[in-house]
Amino acid sequence: MALKFFRRRFQYYLNDILVRNPLWQILFLVVISAAVITAGMILVEGHFSEDHSENTFWWSFTRLLDQGTFIGDNRYDTHTAAVGVFVTISGIMILSLLIGILSSKITERLESLKKGRSPIVEKDHLIVCGGGDRLYEVVRELIEDRKELPRAERKSIVMFSGSTREEMEDILSQRTGRRVIPEVICRSGNTTDIDSLRLAGFDTCRGFVVVGEDDGGVLKTLIAIRALCDRMPQGAVCEIQNRKLGHVANIVSEDVRWVPSRDVIMRLLVQICRQPGLSAVYKEILSFAGNEFYISQWPGLEGSSFHETAKRCRGGVVAGIQKGGRVILNPPSETVYGKGDRLLVLAKNTSSYSFTDEQRETASLHAKPKQSCGGLFRMLVFSGHSTRFDLMLDLLDRYSSGGAEILVAGNLPADEGIRVTGLIRCTNCTVDYRMVDRTDPVQVEALSPWNYHSIMVLSGKPPGETDEAADSHCIVTLLILKGIKDSHREDWKGTTVAEIRNPRNRRLASAAEIDDFVISNEVCSMIMAQLVKQNELGQVFEEIFDPSGCEIQLRCAEQFFPGTFADIQAQGRLRGETVLGWLTGRGSAAVVELNPQFHAVMPKDEDCKIITIAER
């Protein structure tokens, strides 16, 4: 009984030692090899004749490591030959086990590398952490930004997600159209675990973006990052779905710039339903592929007025001034650029614009009075399963003139929909709710959509539904509206805008021939990518999406006298507006030209709109 107990205990400790570390496994094989060699030496001692004397250690050692040496053992007696066979077979087994141990550890190491579990040693890199489509969209924008930078200034981009390295690289290659993306380093792990996050090098990064559908998970990630860093990097950005939790992110760190993704989309959709074509303008401004905003300091301009500064700019459009840390969009022409101030410029990159001592001369010294290109009177909103009407209805009410009507058609039960819409106090419009299955052509047509001036289709997905499923419902609704429009073309008088979540569904939405649409994941990702590079742009985005401040406006071309871009800019200054460029075409065929050459002539297009920054 005692022997059985001792044997079990010995086997237990032996197994525990062998599993812990491969070095113990190799040491165990060394001990077994020594025992076999010793046994061979003892067994053949005295069995060699004077004519065939051998060193017993070397004889046993060579037969253990080289299985061919025992072939000549037939010159010895039978006993010696049998011992040689025993030592050789033991050597084969020991070497096989050694090769298996080394092979398994190499395979294990390669699998670990494929999963992205090794730490990085980069510095001043950018990290994109989280999950979902926005993770890849933010990285895609940062890759686009690297193309315009000198090679010496290009820093690495680190992706950190719960997916494996192979999965992240496959999806990213599909999004970018490139098979190999050496500038992106993928690491895998738990995004809320401190030890896992240490792999990405948050303590040495220049900035990071945390994205995710779950606000609780985003906040936990921020807390873990805060524990890793002595101080937050300047470019610290996170995504928050519920605006009420934004102040919690600032409790974790005041340096974090949080982006209320759903609020941004609602604000953008409301602006686009008033001015179709505006999404193309925002895409140009927010992406790194075209012109974007830059904030920089120019000491040589001190004492100049904003109007004089704008006329001295070459290769860019001066859109505002930062004074005392506060960005002022489209300031009055007489605003003086003082010491310590900085300029907000729309340009292709930081090296594409400059300022000269010579001011541009323009031919236009007068401008037409301001007019509105049209107003919003009746609006139809297909909300799906969304229950967040408060911000959307509040914005629509603030943008609308008196007597406007809004009908919300959603999938929520009538009682719940009426309760939700009733929580909003509207002063400029009346709001009504009706339960409608937006994928049923009969129910959609019963709403008489041809009688509305604007139609908005939201994704409005219920909890647990994927972005792809929400987009499918939106596209079905858009196709139904297209069919109704074709059959009531003479009566149709409105515009249709929609929210699409997945950028890959852009072409499908275009097939519905709608006036404009917003790729929500793409827009939010662009904003976060801009903020991680220039955190101060947060003030600019807050103002252009706020009805009470300056915003991007599309003016009818008839409000300006024809001329060059410099002439149009001069007319805009007389009107108290900053002209950024123009928009031609309609719907998916719209073409945006921001920051054109100063001698470029305004297009003669009946759909031409002048892009300005102005108060509503």
ABEGO torsion letter per residue (X at the ends): XAAAAAAAAAAAAAAAAAAABAAAAAAAAAAAAAAAAAAAAAAABGABBAABBBBAAAAAAAAAABAAAAAAAAABBAAAAAAAAAAAAAAAAAAAAAAAAAAAAAAAAAAAAAAGABBBABBGBBBBBEBEAAAAAAAAAAAAAAAABBAAABBBBBBBBABBAAAAAAAAAAAAGBABBAABBBBBEBAABAAAAAAAGAAABABBBBBEABAAAAAAAAAAAAAABABBBABBBBBBABAAAAAAAAAABAABBBBBAAAAAAAAAAAAAABBGAAAAAAAAABAABBBBBBBBBAAABGBBAAAAAAABBGBBBABBBBGGBBBBGBBAABBBBBGBBBBBBBABAAABBBBABBBBBABABBBBBBBAEBBABBBBBAEABABAAAAAAAAAAABBBGBBBBBBBABBAAAAAAAAAABBBAABBBBBBBBBAABAAAAAAAGAAABABBBBBAGBBBGBBAAAAAAAAAAAAAAAAAAAAAAAAABABBBBBBBABAAAAAAAAAAGBABBBBAAAAAAAAAAAAAABAAAAAAAAAAABAABBBBBBBBAAABBBEBAAAAAAAAAAAGBBBAEBBBEBEAABBBBBGBBAABBBBBBAABBBBBBBBX
